[in-house]
């Protein structure tokens, strides 16, 4: 059944592949069973030694491995956190001439991360179209079994550029690249194509959209559907929205018809994760994706100020933990993969949050 669902999605996008003319048509037979392929890749993950990891990391790694073997993949949003030194990362790995090297840490810690976690969220790609050289460096420096959940650049998902200094002359203006499938394919999907087997999911994050942009939710749904129809196969896609009023059957049906996941997101102004997963029709694909980012009602800046440098869980969030557990257990019953990304700003220390959820899941 899983393969049948996936193949329907591929057939819908076959025309998009021909348009790309990447000369790779013969290799477009996407995984007939996501779980079987990812399990074979996890054999390398399974062989990584743990005796050279910090004590907490060595205890966490086998728990996450056991879940990954059941198709449940837990990881963090990004990975370059110095606050994790001593618990996830060994400090002495990143010393130069007897002193900690921030440059060495940021360029090399992903390899150690991959000994513990089977997946990682990449927020970096939201802010730019990474170059082919960047992708090569990233994937060459990461353990082969490690999979990535990548955010698609805001060049594709922001309808109007925010009034922020970093946007320069574009601030406040209409984004001409919004939901432009050609832009996505040429500047993002094409350079990433050769690494597609190392990509768990591509995530389209839509910030809160003003009514001046789409007076009615249906107008957004229509644009979104046309965009998704034009995407190439070979990748899993998930959509993250931050307009609570968009959550409903029409939105879910747009995604379901294209085997695209609604991305369950814990965000300050979105309904709680438990409320989202209990909404009828919210599971829209043959895989699930969740990003646990912030406690409901907590501004991002306040979470950063309160929790930095992210060395320990400071405010446990039982409801969010229960929701992530529910998503994972539902996915396991359905024999479908789940990709769960946890941010430090949810509780103060993403590895601790993940360990708590992992411990609650009956293996």
N, C-alpha and C positions, 0 to 999 in steps of 0.2 A: 504493500500500500504506500509506504514512504516513497519508493522509487516512482510509483505512478504519479503521485502528487508533484514531485520534483520535475518529472518529465513534462507535465502539462505546462509548468512555468517556463521550461526551456522552449517548448514549441511556440508559445506566445511571442517569445523574443527572437525567434530564429531570423526573422527579417532584419532585425537590428544588427545581428552579427554580419549578415551579408553586406549591409551598408558600410560596416567598419572596414571590410577588406583587409583584415590583419593577416591574411594568409595562414590562418590557424584553424580553418573550418574542420579539418580532420581531427583536431584534438578537442573539439567542443563537447564531447560526450562527458558531461559533468557526472560526478559521483552518483552511481545508481543507489548506493547506500552510504549516506554521510557517516553513519556510525562505523561501518566496517572499515572504511578508509582511515578515519581518524583513529580507530583502534590500532591499526597497523603502525601508524605514525607514533602512537604512544609507547610502542615498544622501546623506542629510544629514550623517551621520558622516563620509562620505568627503570632503565639501566643506570641512570645518573646516581653517583654515590652521594650519600647524605652525611657521611661522617666528617665532611669538611664544611658543613653548614653550621651557622649559629644554632643553638639548642632549640629555640622556638621554631626556626625555619625547618629544622630536621624533623620536628614533631608534626608540623603542618603538611609537609610535602606528601607523605603517604596517605593522608586523609584526602587530599585533593586528587591524588592519583586514583584512589579507589572510586571517587565520584566520577572522574573523567572516564574511567573504564565503563561506566554506565551511561555515558553521554551527557554528563552534567559538568559543565566547564565553568569554574570560578576563577576570576582574576580581578585585578585592580584597574582603576582609571589612571593610566600613566604609571611610572615606576621609578623616577629619579628623585627619591626622597631621602635626604640625609638623615632624617629622623628615624629611618628604618635600620640604620647602621647599628649592629650589635644584636638585632633581633632577626632581620631578614638577610642583611648583608654583613659580611665580615669586613671590618674596618681595615685590616692589614692588607687586604687585596688591592686597596686603592691608595697605597702610600707611594710616594716618590721621594727618595732620599730621606726616609724616616718620617715624612710628614704627609698628612692626608692631602690628596690632590683632587679637587673638585672636578677638574677636567677629566682626569682618569676615571673617576667615579661615574660621571655622566656618560662617558663614551663606552664604558665596559660593563656596567652593572646589569644590563639586560641579560647577559649570559648567565649570571648568577640567579637572577629572577626566574629564568626559564628552568632552573633545577627544582623550583618549588611550585610554580604556577603553570598550568597548561595553556593559559590564554592571557592576553593583556589588552587593555583598551588604549587606543592611540588618539588622544585629543589634539596632538600636534598638527594633524592633517586638516583640522578645521580652519586653520588660519592661513593656509597657503596651498597651492598645488605643488606637492613635493616633486622634485626633479627625478629623472631616471637614476641619476647618480646617488641621490639621497636614498631612494628605495633600495638600490644595490647595497649601499653601506649598511642600511638598517637590517636587511635580511641576512646579509653575510655575517653580521655581528651577533645575530640571535641564534639560539639553539634551533636546530631543524624542526623539532616537534612543536615548538611554541607557535601558537596561532594568534592572530591579531583581529581585534574588532576596531575598525577604522572609521572615524567620522569623515564624512564627505565635506569638502571645503565650503565655507559660508558663501563663497562666490556663487554657489548653486542654490543655497537654501535661504538666503536673506533677501526679501523683496525690496527693502529700502535700507540703505546703509545707515547705521546708527550715528547719531550726532556725538561722535567721540573723536578726540584729537588724533587717535592712531589711524583714522580713515582719511585724514587729510582733506583734499578737495572733494572727495566722494561723499563725505559726511552729509547725511540728510537727503541724498539724492537717490533716485530710483536705480536699482541694480538691474542692468540690462541682461545679466546672465542668470537671473532667477528662473529656476526650473527649465534650464536650457539643456536638453539631452545631448546636444552636440558638444557643448562645453564640457560636460561631465565625461563623455566618452573620450574625447581627444586629449584632455589635460589630466584626467584622473584614471579612468579605467584602462586606457591604452598603455601608459607606462607601468601600471600595476599588473597588467595581464599575465606576465610571465611568472608572477609570484602568487597567482590566484589560489593555488592549493594551500597556501599558508595564511590565507585570509578567511577567518570564520564568518564574518559578516561586515557589510558596509552599512553605515548608519547615517541617515539623513536627519539632522537635528534642525527643526524649525522653531525658532524662538517665538515668543508671543507675537502674533500677527494682529496689527491694528485693523479695526473695521474700515478705516479709510482705504486700506489695501484690498480687502475682500469684505464687502458689505454683508454678504451672506456666507455661511460655511460652505454651502453647495458650490460656490464659485471656486473656492480653494480645492474642494474635492475633484471638480472637473479638471482643473489644471494638473493636480497631482496624478490623476488617472492617466492622462495623456502622457505625462512625463514617464511614469512607470512603464507604460506600454512600449516606450522607445529604448528602454535600457537593455544592454546586452546580457546574455546568460553567462553562466560560469561563476557568478557571485550570489550569495544570499543578500537580501536587502531588508532593512528594517527602517521604519519611520517613527521618529520621536516628535511629538507635538507638545506645545506648552499653552495651548488654548483649551481649557476644560470644556468649553461649549462645543468643541469639535468631536468629542468622544460620543459616538453613537453608531447606530447600525449602518447608516449610509457610508460613513468613513470606514468602518470595519469591512463593509462589503467591497469597497474599492480595493482594499489591501488583500482581502481573501481571494478575490478573483485573480489576483496576480501572484499568489503565494508569497506575499510580502508581510513581514511581521509588524504588528503594532509593538513599539518598543515601550515596555512598562518602565516609567521613569518616576523616581522619587525626586520631586522638585518643589520649591517653596510654594508655588501657586497652583500646582496640579493636585488632583485628588490623591489621597493616600494610595500606596501601592495595593493594599488589600481591596480598596474600593474599585480600583481599575481592574484587577483580575477577576472580581466578582461581577463586572459588567457583562451582560450577555453578549456573546460573539467577540469578545476581546482577543481571544487567541485566534489569529488569522492565518497562520502558516503552519507548515510541518516542522517548525522549529520555534523556539521562543528566545526572546532577548530582553534583558532587564538592565537598567542602570540605576543604582541606588546612589543618588548624588547628594541630596540635602534633606534635612528634616523639614516636614511640612511647616510653612510659616517662618522659616529661618532664612534671612537674606544671606547670600553667598559671602559677602564681605564680613559679616559677623561670624560666620563659621570659620573662615580663614583666620580671623583674629583670635578666636577662642581656642582653636585646635592646633594651630601651628606650634611646633614643627612635626606634629603627627607621630608622636612616640607611643601613645597609649590610647585605648578607648576611654573617652571622657563622659559621654552621655549615651548609654545604651538605648537603642530604639527597638523595643520588642516587636512593635507592629511591623516595622520594615523587615526585621529578621524573619518574622513569621511569613510574610508575603514571599520573600525569596525562597524560603523552605517550601512553600506551597507551589511555586512555579517549578522548582526542581522536581518535586515529587510527582506533580502532574505530568511533567515531561517524561519522567522515567516510566510511569504507567502507560503512556502513549507510545513508548519506544521512539521518542523524538529528542533531538539534542536541545539543550538549553545553554545559553551563553549569558552569564551573569557577571556584571562589572560593578565593583563597589568603590566608591570614592572616599578618601580620607575625611571629607567634609560632612559625611553622614553621621559618624560617631566620634571621629577623632583619629582613628587608626584602622585603615581598611583591612589589613591582614587579620586583625583581631576580630573584626566584624565577620569576615569570611570564615574564620575558624569556629566562631560561635554557631553560625548557620550550618556549617559542615557537621559539627558535633550533634546538631539537632536532627539531622537527616538519618533515618534508619537505613543502613547499607545492607 
